[in-house]
């Protein structure tokens, strides 16, 4: 199962782009699941170290259901709107809260491929910085970070939405970067399967 994490508290452009990404993966034969921060109760990590005792996260909220999905996931697609030149507060909280999951099993995400999608209301609205934050999260936790490669999707899929649904739907360059990124991601997953990777 490929897990898509939507970091937008609204059912708008970020969720639209992520759903399109998951559709593309579905067309390649992959099972997908969407988990969105929208409408979820998500507490902030306070670094209380309760999870280091092997008892899980002390905060009992909707992130508990995400832990199950992260364990099962074969690969990760994280999509975020750009807030102040970076990821949304909600997806950052989710990233921080994976500390409890990793305290229980430091290798739970290791070797899984991951890609990043960022949607900004301005053409240069911080999309690359938001993608870099997602990549940093991946790197710290052993996730194999993939991109679309050279010429147009160097670090991931980047959209200019103009803060409207019409804007994102008309962003042909954004969709080109998404198609390239999804193709590399899917190719890698298929190669892993052929090689019999767990």
Helices and strands as residue ranges (DSSP letters): E 2-6, H 13-27, E 32-36, G 50-53, H 63-72, E 75-81, H 89-104, E 113-120, H 127-140, E 144-145, E 157-160, H 165-169, H 172-194
